[in-house]
Amino acid sequence: MKKLFLLVGLTMTTMVNVFAQTATKEFYMIVGTYTAKTSKGIYVYRFNPTTGKLQYTSTVSGVKNPSFVAVSPTQEMVYSVGETDGDGTVNSFRFDRKQGVLSYLNSQSAGGPGSCHVTTDRTGKWVMVGNYGAGSLSILPVEADGTLGKATQTIQHTGSSVNKNRQEKPHVHSVNVAVNNTDVFVPDLGVDKVYTYKLDTQKGLLNPGKPAFTSSTPGSGPRHFVFSPNNKYAYVIEELTATVTAYRYEKGALKPIQTISTVPSDYTGLKWDADIHVSADGKFLYASNRAHESITVYAIDAKSGKLTWVDNTPVEGKTPRNFAIDPTGNYVLVANQDSDNVTVFSRDKKTGKLKYTGYSIEVSMPVCLKFADAL
């Protein structure tokens, strides 16, 4: 009997310790910014998923307008764009996840001006950057020491579309790699197309997919792109019409199944959408609306992939350029570019709805949020 009690006691102690370790696990939030005002570069905060609070950790400076950042698959590296009117850059940093400190390694040309989006392939061996100003994208190798090599390829898009003010030429807005590490989708706001490429991971080349592109509604301006967790569907937020188009993703191709508004039917203001994310359980999709200053919540139908509007939540700031769902799924953090703050919302996992926690931090011109595990 004593042995039984001892065994039960040890089991309970182990369970408590495991629970405590899980409950106290923390993360880093990496913030990309524009440096036009007082921002010095990329900021790192420690995020407590129990309280939803952020603690400043460090800043890395020296890069102009590191507006978009990407974390490597190993989380040992961070990459940023340098978004400038001249030749844009891609920048490499080593990430110390014990101290929460980024160390600059090197920069390479992005292959054009207005670099606005960066990502890695699934192996972390290749970095891809989209250049809004140039309407181009480039792929660069990651060297053994973590530095970036010169681009192995730069692809220039051509054409225009119906909105003469915003679609006078190509404007690549994001680069998105599928879970198979082969299919790459590139929304181009300027020509109303989502381009499809096949990644050659040996040579670092992007070859045209089949089909080479999927056309969006003229004047819609496809911007950011996200896959559903089950990889059956993809969703594209369209900046100029404040819409999201849902696609069935199959055999490297996209087939549109629905287009839905991100703003209420009685809204008459500027349509200026930005970012899009899906919850890890695949049940809800979130989209950010600049000018309307809200996050739209949709429920995702598991069988069809179609969206149903749930709510529009005010962001408690101005110009929600980017946002992120924290790794636990309990919070959504919003980067409000023109009110210089990051606001924190709790997320109801059953309804998908967001509620402002009343907590925010001041950051000058925040425009990208990424999470990484703390060690």
FIPA-696116 format. One record per residue (C-alpha): residue number from 1; residue in one letter; x, y, z. Coordinates in Angstrom, 2 decimals. Layout:
+-----+---+---------+---------+---------+
!   k ! r !      c1 !      c2 !      c3 !
+-----+---+---------+---------+---------+
! NUM ! A !       X !       Y !       Z !
...
+-----+---+---------+---------+---------+
This chain:
+-----+---+---------+---------+---------+
!   k ! r !      c1 !      c2 !      c3 !
+-----+---+---------+---------+---------+
!   1 ! M !    0.00 !    0.00 !    0.00 !
!   2 ! K !    2.86 !    2.36 !    0.85 !
!   3 ! K !    4.39 !    1.65 !   -2.56 !
!   4 ! L !    1.06 !    2.42 !   -4.21 !
!   5 ! F !    0.76 !    5.76 !   -2.40 !
!   6 ! L !    4.37 !    6.56 !   -3.28 !
!   7 ! L !    3.72 !    5.74 !   -6.96 !
!   8 ! V !    0.57 !    7.88 !   -7.01 !
!   9 ! G !    2.44 !   10.71 !   -5.29 !
!  10 ! L !    5.29 !   10.61 !   -7.77 !
!  11 ! T !    2.83 !   10.49 !  -10.69 !
!  12 ! M !    0.92 !   13.50 !   -9.37 !
!  13 ! T !    4.16 !   15.40 !   -8.80 !
!  14 ! T !    5.29 !   14.64 !  -12.34 !
!  15 ! M !    1.94 !   15.78 !  -13.74 !
!  16 ! V !    2.10 !   19.01 !  -11.75 !
!  17 ! N !    5.65 !   19.67 !  -12.93 !
!  18 ! V !    4.72 !   19.00 !  -16.57 !
!  19 ! F !    1.68 !   21.26 !  -16.24 !
!  20 ! A !    3.78 !   23.98 !  -14.65 !
!  21 ! Q !    6.37 !   23.76 !  -17.40 !
!  22 ! T !    3.65 !   23.94 !  -20.05 !
!  23 ! A !    1.82 !   26.78 !  -18.34 !
!  24 ! T !    4.94 !   28.89 !  -17.91 !
!  25 ! K !    6.34 !   28.39 !  -21.40 !
!  26 ! E !    6.99 !   31.79 !  -22.93 !
!  27 ! F !    7.65 !   33.15 !  -26.39 !
!  28 ! Y !    9.32 !   36.05 !  -28.10 !
!  29 ! M !    7.45 !   38.49 !  -30.29 !
!  30 ! I !    9.58 !   40.08 !  -33.00 !
!  31 ! V !    8.36 !   43.42 !  -34.34 !
!  32 ! G !    9.29 !   44.80 !  -37.75 !
!  33 ! T !    8.83 !   48.56 !  -38.15 !
!  34 ! Y !    9.19 !   51.57 !  -40.38 !
!  35 ! T !   12.03 !   53.80 !  -39.18 !
!  36 ! A !   10.54 !   57.03 !  -40.57 !
!  37 ! K !    9.75 !   58.40 !  -37.10 !
!  38 ! T !   11.43 !   57.25 !  -33.89 !
!  39 ! S !   11.83 !   53.51 !  -34.43 !
!  40 ! K !   15.42 !   52.27 !  -34.45 !
!  41 ! G !   14.76 !   48.96 !  -36.20 !
!  42 ! I !   13.53 !   45.52 !  -35.10 !
!  43 ! Y !   12.23 !   45.10 !  -31.55 !
!  44 ! V !   12.06 !   41.91 !  -29.49 !
!  45 ! Y !    9.61 !   41.38 !  -26.62 !
!  46 ! R !    9.08 !   38.44 !  -24.31 !
!  47 ! F !    5.45 !   37.31 !  -24.37 !
!  48 ! N !    3.73 !   35.64 !  -21.44 !
!  49 ! P !    0.82 !   33.54 !  -22.78 !
!  50 ! T !   -0.74 !   33.27 !  -19.34 !
!  51 ! T !   -1.15 !   37.00 !  -18.81 !
!  52 ! G !   -0.95 !   38.26 !  -22.41 !
!  53 ! K !    1.68 !   40.78 !  -21.33 !
!  54 ! L !    4.84 !   41.80 !  -23.18 !
!  55 ! Q !    8.24 !   42.69 !  -21.74 !
!  56 ! Y !   10.78 !   44.61 !  -23.80 !
!  57 ! T !   13.94 !   42.60 !  -24.42 !
!  58 ! S !   16.12 !   44.17 !  -27.11 !
!  59 ! T !   16.46 !   46.22 !  -30.28 !
!  60 ! V !   18.63 !   45.71 !  -33.34 !
!  61 ! S !   19.31 !   48.81 !  -35.43 !
!  62 ! G !   21.16 !   49.68 !  -38.61 !
!  63 ! V !   18.57 !   48.58 !  -41.19 !
!  64 ! K !   16.24 !   51.15 !  -42.72 !
!  65 ! N !   12.57 !   50.15 !  -42.69 !
!  66 ! P !   12.80 !   46.48 !  -41.64 !
!  67 ! S !    9.06 !   46.37 !  -42.25 !
!  68 ! F !    8.56 !   42.63 !  -42.69 !
!  69 ! V !   10.38 !   39.83 !  -40.89 !
!  70 ! A !   10.52 !   36.05 !  -41.13 !
!  71 ! V !   11.70 !   33.43 !  -38.65 !
!  72 ! S !   13.59 !   30.41 !  -40.01 !
!  73 ! P !   12.20 !   26.88 !  -39.45 !
!  74 ! T !   14.82 !   26.24 !  -36.74 !
!  75 ! Q !   14.08 !   29.66 !  -35.19 !
!  76 ! E !   17.82 !   30.26 !  -35.04 !
!  77 ! M !   17.70 !   32.89 !  -37.78 !
!  78 ! V !   15.57 !   35.94 !  -38.52 !
!  79 ! Y !   15.38 !   37.70 !  -41.88 !
!  80 ! S !   14.01 !   41.13 !  -42.67 !
!  81 ! V !   13.44 !   43.29 !  -45.69 !
!  82 ! G !   14.86 !   46.79 !  -46.00 !
!  83 ! E !   11.93 !   48.57 !  -47.65 !
!  84 ! T !   13.28 !   51.58 !  -49.51 !
!  85 ! D !   12.56 !   53.52 !  -52.70 !
!  86 ! G !   16.01 !   52.59 !  -53.95 !
!  87 ! D !   17.28 !   49.03 !  -54.24 !
!  88 ! G !   15.69 !   47.08 !  -51.40 !
!  89 ! T !   17.62 !   44.70 !  -49.19 !
!  90 ! V !   17.23 !   41.35 !  -47.46 !
!  91 ! N !   18.96 !   41.15 !  -44.08 !
!  92 ! S !   20.10 !   38.21 !  -41.99 !
!  93 ! F !   20.25 !   38.04 !  -38.18 !
!  94 ! R !   21.20 !   35.28 !  -35.76 !
!  95 ! F !   18.63 !   34.91 !  -32.97 !
!  96 ! D !   19.70 !   34.10 !  -29.41 !
!  97 ! R !   16.50 !   32.63 !  -27.97 !
!  98 ! K !   17.90 !   32.50 !  -24.44 !
!  99 ! Q !   18.61 !   36.22 !  -24.28 !
! 100 ! G !   16.12 !   37.40 !  -26.87 !
! 101 ! V !   18.79 !   39.20 !  -28.87 !
! 102 ! L !   19.25 !   39.54 !  -32.63 !
! 103 ! S !   22.77 !   39.85 !  -34.07 !
! 104 ! Y !   23.17 !   41.32 !  -37.54 !
! 105 ! L !   25.06 !   39.12 !  -40.03 !
! 106 ! N !   24.77 !   40.63 !  -43.52 !
! 107 ! S !   22.61 !   42.16 !  -46.24 !
! 108 ! Q !   22.03 !   41.42 !  -49.90 !
! 109 ! S !   20.17 !   43.16 !  -52.68 !
! 110 ! A !   16.50 !   42.19 !  -52.94 !
! 111 ! G !   16.56 !   42.79 !  -56.68 !
! 112 ! G !   14.36 !   45.87 !  -56.72 !
! 113 ! P !   12.80 !   48.72 !  -54.70 !
! 114 ! G !    9.98 !   48.51 !  -52.19 !
! 115 ! S !   10.82 !   45.13 !  -50.66 !
! 116 ! C !    7.74 !   44.34 !  -48.57 !
! 117 ! H !    7.64 !   40.61 !  -47.78 !
! 118 ! V !   10.15 !   37.89 !  -46.93 !
! 119 ! T !    9.86 !   34.18 !  -46.19 !
! 120 ! T !   11.94 !   31.00 !  -46.17 !
! 121 ! D !   11.38 !   27.62 !  -47.76 !
! 122 ! R !   10.53 !   24.73 !  -45.43 !
! 123 ! T !   14.16 !   23.64 !  -45.13 !
! 124 ! G !   15.47 !   27.09 !  -44.27 !
! 125 ! K !   18.04 !   26.87 !  -47.08 !
! 126 ! W !   16.38 !   29.48 !  -49.29 !
! 127 ! V !   14.98 !   32.95 !  -48.60 !
! 128 ! M !   12.43 !   34.56 !  -50.92 !
! 129 ! V !   11.56 !   38.26 !  -51.04 !
! 130 ! G !    8.77 !   40.16 !  -52.76 !
! 131 ! N !    9.40 !   43.67 !  -54.10 !
! 132 ! Y !    6.25 !   45.79 !  -54.22 !
! 133 ! G !    7.90 !   48.75 !  -55.92 !
! 134 ! A !    9.60 !   46.69 !  -58.61 !
! 135 ! G !    6.88 !   44.10 !  -59.12 !
! 136 ! S !    9.49 !   41.39 !  -58.76 !
! 137 ! L !   10.61 !   38.56 !  -56.48 !
! 138 ! S !   14.02 !   37.11 !  -55.71 !
! 139 ! I !   15.37 !   33.92 !  -54.16 !
! 140 ! L !   18.61 !   33.89 !  -52.16 !
! 141 ! P !   20.67 !   31.05 !  -50.65 !
! 142 ! V !   21.39 !   30.76 !  -46.93 !
! 143 ! E !   25.07 !   29.99 !  -46.43 !
! 144 ! A !   26.44 !   27.60 !  -43.80 !
! 145 ! D !   27.28 !   30.47 !  -41.44 !
! 146 ! G !   23.76 !   31.92 !  -41.68 !
! 147 ! T !   24.64 !   34.77 !  -44.00 !
! 148 ! L !   22.73 !   35.34 !  -47.22 !
! 149 ! G !   24.33 !   34.78 !  -50.61 !
! 150 ! K !   23.52 !   36.79 !  -53.70 !
! 151 ! A !   20.20 !   36.06 !  -55.39 !
! 152 ! T !   20.19 !   33.00 !  -57.62 !
! 153 ! Q !   17.18 !   34.41 !  -59.48 !
! 154 ! T !   15.04 !   37.54 !  -59.80 !
! 155 ! I !   11.69 !   37.27 !  -61.59 !
! 156 ! Q !   10.11 !   40.40 !  -63.05 !
! 157 ! H !    6.32 !   40.49 !  -63.44 !
! 158 ! T !    4.70 !   42.58 !  -66.19 !
! 159 ! G !    1.28 !   44.11 !  -66.85 !
! 160 ! S !   -1.29 !   46.32 !  -65.12 !
! 161 ! S !   -4.99 !   46.31 !  -64.22 !
! 162 ! V !   -8.09 !   48.49 !  -64.01 !
! 163 ! N !   -7.29 !   50.70 !  -61.00 !
! 164 ! K !   -5.02 !   53.27 !  -62.65 !
! 165 ! N !   -3.88 !   54.77 !  -59.35 !
! 166 ! R !   -2.81 !   51.52 !  -57.69 !
! 167 ! Q !   -2.47 !   49.04 !  -60.54 !
! 168 ! E !   -0.39 !   50.97 !  -63.06 !
! 169 ! K !    2.24 !   48.23 !  -62.98 !
! 170 ! P !    3.02 !   44.98 !  -61.11 !
! 171 ! H !    3.19 !   45.10 !  -57.31 !
! 172 ! V !    4.30 !   41.81 !  -55.74 !
! 173 ! H !    2.91 !   41.74 !  -52.21 !
! 174 ! S !    3.79 !   38.36 !  -50.69 !
! 175 ! V !    5.54 !   35.05 !  -51.33 !
! 176 ! N !    3.97 !   31.90 !  -49.87 !
! 177 ! V !    5.43 !   28.38 !  -49.77 !
! 178 ! A !    3.14 !   25.34 !  -49.51 !
! 179 ! V !    3.77 !   22.53 !  -47.04 !
! 180 ! N !    5.13 !   20.34 !  -49.87 !
! 181 ! N !    7.96 !   22.89 !  -50.26 !
! 182 ! T !    7.35 !   22.89 !  -54.01 !
! 183 ! D !    4.31 !   25.05 !  -54.73 !
! 184 ! V !    4.91 !   28.79 !  -54.28 !
! 185 ! F !    2.09 !   31.32 !  -54.63 !
! 186 ! V !    2.77 !   35.02 !  -55.23 !
! 187 ! P !   -0.13 !   37.52 !  -55.10 !
! 188 ! D !    0.51 !   40.55 !  -57.32 !
! 189 ! L !   -1.72 !   43.48 !  -56.39 !
! 190 ! G !   -0.85 !   45.42 !  -59.54 !
! 191 ! V !   -1.99 !   42.87 !  -62.10 !
! 192 ! D !   -4.76 !   41.04 !  -60.20 !
! 193 ! K !   -3.06 !   37.66 !  -60.38 !
! 194 ! V !   -1.80 !   35.02 !  -57.98 !
! 195 ! Y !    1.29 !   33.61 !  -59.72 !
! 196 ! T !    2.23 !   29.97 !  -59.27 !
! 197 ! Y !    5.80 !   28.70 !  -59.19 !
! 198 ! K !    7.57 !   25.38 !  -58.59 !
! 199 ! L !   10.57 !   25.61 !  -56.27 !
! 200 ! D !   13.72 !   23.75 !  -57.30 !
! 201 ! T !   15.39 !   23.29 !  -53.92 !
! 202 ! Q !   18.64 !   22.04 !  -55.43 !
! 203 ! K !   19.29 !   25.02 !  -57.71 !
! 204 ! G !   17.35 !   27.72 !  -55.89 !
! 205 ! L !   15.13 !   28.48 !  -58.86 !
! 206 ! L !   11.41 !   29.18 !  -59.25 !
! 207 ! N !    9.91 !   27.66 !  -62.39 !
! 208 ! P !    6.44 !   28.50 !  -63.75 !
! 209 ! G !    3.65 !   26.37 !  -62.29 !
! 210 ! K !    0.70 !   24.82 !  -64.05 !
! 211 ! P !   -1.25 !   27.02 !  -64.37 !
! 212 ! A !    1.25 !   29.88 !  -64.32 !
! 213 ! F !   -1.25 !   32.09 !  -62.50 !
! 214 ! T !   -4.81 !   32.38 !  -61.22 !
! 215 ! S !   -6.66 !   35.59 !  -62.06 !
! 216 ! S !   -8.40 !   37.61 !  -59.35 !
! 217 ! T !  -11.43 !   39.85 !  -59.86 !
! 218 ! P !  -10.27 !   42.95 !  -61.81 !
! 219 ! G !   -9.49 !   45.78 !  -59.42 !
! 220 ! S !   -9.41 !   43.59 !  -56.30 !
! 221 ! G !   -5.65 !   43.77 !  -55.62 !
! 222 ! P !   -4.60 !   40.40 !  -54.09 !
! 223 ! R !   -2.21 !   41.00 !  -51.21 !
! 224 ! H !   -1.56 !   38.37 !  -48.51 !
! 225 ! F !   -2.16 !   34.62 !  -48.66 !
! 226 ! V !   -2.68 !   31.83 !  -46.13 !
! 227 ! F !   -3.21 !   28.06 !  -46.31 !
! 228 ! S !   -5.69 !   26.19 !  -44.16 !
! 229 ! P !   -4.01 !   23.83 !  -41.66 !
! 230 ! N !   -5.36 !   20.80 !  -43.54 !
! 231 ! N !   -3.80 !   22.15 !  -46.80 !
! 232 ! K !   -7.07 !   21.74 !  -48.69 !
! 233 ! Y !   -7.83 !   25.46 !  -48.97 !
! 234 ! A !   -6.10 !   28.79 !  -49.40 !
! 235 ! Y !   -7.35 !   32.30 !  -48.71 !
! 236 ! V !   -6.26 !   35.58 !  -50.27 !
! 237 ! I !   -7.05 !   39.00 !  -48.84 !
! 238 ! E !   -7.74 !   41.59 !  -51.54 !
! 239 ! E !   -6.66 !   45.07 !  -50.51 !
! 240 ! L !   -8.56 !   47.29 !  -52.93 !
! 241 ! T !  -12.05 !   45.74 !  -52.67 !
! 242 ! A !  -11.89 !   44.71 !  -48.98 !
! 243 ! T !  -12.64 !   41.09 !  -49.79 !
! 244 ! V !  -11.29 !   37.61 !  -49.10 !
! 245 ! T !  -11.37 !   34.95 !  -51.80 !
! 246 ! A !  -11.35 !   31.30 !  -50.75 !
! 247 ! Y !   -9.73 !   28.72 !  -53.03 !
! 248 ! R !   -9.59 !   24.97 !  -53.15 !
! 249 ! Y !   -5.90 !   24.04 !  -53.30 !
! 250 ! E !   -5.23 !   20.84 !  -55.22 !
! 251 ! K !   -2.30 !   19.53 !  -57.28 !
! 252 ! G !   -0.53 !   22.89 !  -57.33 !
! 253 ! A !   -3.58 !   24.79 !  -58.58 !
! 254 ! L !   -6.12 !   27.17 !  -57.03 !
! 255 ! K !   -9.85 !   26.94 !  -57.79 !
! 256 ! P !  -11.98 !   29.85 !  -56.44 !
! 257 ! I !  -14.98 !   28.81 !  -54.36 !
! 258 ! Q !  -16.11 !   32.05 !  -52.65 !
! 259 ! T !  -15.48 !   35.79 !  -52.33 !
! 260 ! I !  -16.73 !   37.57 !  -49.19 !
! 261 ! S !  -16.51 !   41.14 !  -47.88 !
! 262 ! T !  -14.36 !   42.03 !  -44.86 !
! 263 ! V !  -16.39 !   45.15 !  -43.98 !
! 264 ! P !  -20.09 !   45.68 !  -43.14 !
! 265 ! S !  -22.45 !   46.29 !  -46.06 !
! 266 ! D !  -23.19 !   49.85 !  -44.91 !
! 267 ! Y !  -19.50 !   50.85 !  -44.74 !
! 268 ! T !  -18.74 !   53.62 !  -47.27 !
! 269 ! G !  -15.19 !   54.55 !  -46.30 !
! 270 ! L !  -11.82 !   53.65 !  -47.81 !
! 271 ! K !  -11.29 !   49.97 !  -48.57 !
! 272 ! W !   -7.71 !   49.13 !  -47.63 !
! 273 ! D !   -7.23 !   45.58 !  -46.36 !
! 274 ! A !   -3.91 !   44.20 !  -45.18 !
! 275 ! D !   -3.26 !   40.91 !  -43.38 !
! 276 ! I !   -4.84 !   37.45 !  -43.05 !
! 277 ! H !   -4.37 !   34.43 !  -40.75 !
! 278 ! V !   -6.11 !   31.14 !  -39.90 !
! 279 ! S !   -6.30 !   29.70 !  -36.39 !
! 280 ! A !   -4.24 !   26.55 !  -35.81 !
! 281 ! D !   -7.36 !   24.41 !  -35.44 !
! 282 ! G !   -8.56 !   25.57 !  -38.87 !
! 283 ! K !  -11.92 !   26.75 !  -37.51 !
! 284 ! F !  -11.56 !   30.53 !  -37.90 !
! 285 ! L !  -10.02 !   33.03 !  -40.29 !
! 286 ! Y !   -9.02 !   36.60 !  -39.38 !
! 287 ! A !   -8.46 !   39.59 !  -41.67 !
! 288 ! S !   -7.33 !   43.15 !  -40.94 !
! 289 ! N !   -9.01 !   46.28 !  -42.31 !
! 290 ! R !   -7.09 !   49.53 !  -42.39 !
! 291 ! A !   -9.31 !   52.66 !  -42.48 !
! 292 ! H !  -12.21 !   50.60 !  -41.05 !
! 293 ! E !   -9.74 !   49.88 !  -38.20 !
! 294 ! S !  -10.97 !   46.38 !  -37.44 !
! 295 ! I !  -10.21 !   42.68 !  -37.48 !
! 296 ! T !  -12.83 !   40.60 !  -39.28 !
! 297 ! V !  -13.61 !   37.16 !  -37.86 !
! 298 ! Y !  -14.99 !   34.35 !  -40.05 !
! 299 ! A !  -15.94 !   30.78 !  -39.26 !
! 300 ! I !  -14.55 !   28.21 !  -41.71 !
! 301 ! D !  -16.80 !   25.37 !  -42.84 !
! 302 ! A !  -14.72 !   22.21 !  -42.45 !
! 303 ! K !  -16.36 !   20.43 !  -45.39 !
! 304 ! S !  -16.43 !   23.20 !  -48.00 !
! 305 ! G !  -13.76 !   25.65 !  -46.84 !
! 306 ! K !  -16.25 !   28.50 !  -47.20 !
! 307 ! L !  -16.39 !   31.44 !  -44.80 !
! 308 ! T !  -19.22 !   32.81 !  -42.68 !
! 309 ! W !  -18.91 !   36.26 !  -41.13 !
! 310 ! V !  -18.78 !   36.25 !  -37.31 !
! 311 ! D !  -17.66 !   39.69 !  -36.16 !
! 312 ! N !  -15.73 !   42.90 !  -36.83 !
! 313 ! T !  -13.63 !   43.87 !  -33.80 !
! 314 ! P !  -12.19 !   47.41 !  -33.43 !
! 315 ! V !   -8.39 !   47.26 !  -33.19 !
! 316 ! E !   -8.05 !   50.05 !  -30.58 !
! 317 ! G !   -5.58 !   51.79 !  -32.85 !
! 318 ! K !   -5.07 !   53.10 !  -36.35 !
! 319 ! T !   -3.99 !   51.25 !  -39.51 !
! 320 ! P !   -3.74 !   47.56 !  -38.52 !
! 321 ! R !   -1.03 !   46.69 !  -41.03 !
! 322 ! N !   -0.30 !   43.28 !  -39.58 !
! 323 ! F !   -1.38 !   40.99 !  -36.75 !
! 324 ! A !   -0.53 !   37.60 !  -35.29 !
! 325 ! I !   -2.22 !   34.79 !  -33.38 !
! 326 ! D !    0.02 !   33.74 !  -30.50 !
! 327 ! P !    1.26 !   30.11 !  -30.44 !
! 328 ! T !   -1.27 !   29.08 !  -27.77 !
! 329 ! G !   -4.17 !   30.46 !  -29.80 !
! 330 ! N !   -5.43 !   32.41 !  -26.80 !
! 331 ! Y !   -4.46 !   35.87 !  -27.99 !
! 332 ! V !   -4.34 !   38.00 !  -31.11 !
! 333 ! L !   -1.86 !   40.89 !  -31.22 !
! 334 ! V !   -2.34 !   43.75 !  -33.68 !
! 335 ! A !    0.37 !   46.06 !  -35.08 !
! 336 ! N !   -1.25 !   49.47 !  -35.59 !
! 337 ! Q !    1.11 !   51.39 !  -37.86 !
! 338 ! D !   -0.28 !   54.92 !  -37.53 !
! 339 ! S !   -1.14 !   54.92 !  -33.83 !
! 340 ! D !    2.28 !   53.51 !  -32.87 !
! 341 ! N !    0.97 !   50.69 !  -30.71 !
! 342 ! V !    0.51 !   46.94 !  -30.49 !
! 343 ! T !   -2.82 !   45.99 !  -28.96 !
! 344 ! V !   -3.59 !   42.64 !  -27.31 !
! 345 ! F !   -6.89 !   40.77 !  -27.63 !
! 346 ! S !   -8.03 !   37.56 !  -25.96 !
! 347 ! R !   -9.49 !   34.97 !  -28.34 !
! 348 ! D !  -12.44 !   32.72 !  -27.62 !
! 349 ! K !  -11.51 !   29.40 !  -29.20 !
! 350 ! K !  -15.13 !   28.27 !  -29.37 !
! 351 ! T !  -16.65 !   31.33 !  -31.04 !
! 352 ! G !  -13.53 !   32.83 !  -32.64 !
! 353 ! K !  -14.45 !   36.25 !  -31.26 !
! 354 ! L !  -11.87 !   38.72 !  -29.96 !
! 355 ! K !  -12.03 !   40.89 !  -26.85 !
! 356 ! Y !   -9.67 !   43.76 !  -26.11 !
! 357 ! T !   -7.71 !   43.08 !  -22.94 !
! 358 ! G !   -7.13 !   46.77 !  -22.30 !
! 359 ! Y !   -3.40 !   46.17 !  -22.70 !
! 360 ! S !   -1.13 !   47.66 !  -25.35 !
! 361 ! I !    2.49 !   48.69 !  -25.79 !
! 362 ! E !    3.97 !   51.67 !  -27.58 !
! 363 ! V !    6.09 !   50.90 !  -30.64 !
! 364 ! S !    6.84 !   53.43 !  -33.38 !
! 365 ! M !    5.23 !   52.37 !  -36.68 !
! 366 ! P !    4.91 !   48.61 !  -36.06 !
! 367 ! V !    4.10 !   46.74 !  -39.28 !
! 368 ! C !    4.94 !   43.06 !  -38.72 !
! 369 ! L !    4.64 !   40.63 !  -35.79 !
! 370 ! K !    6.25 !   37.19 !  -35.61 !
! 371 ! F !    6.50 !   34.71 !  -32.73 !
! 372 ! A !    9.35 !   32.40 !  -31.75 !
! 373 ! D !    9.89 !   30.02 !  -28.83 !
! 374 ! A !   11.86 !   31.28 !  -25.86 !
! 375 ! L !   14.54 !   28.98 !  -24.42 !
+-----+---+---------+---------+---------+
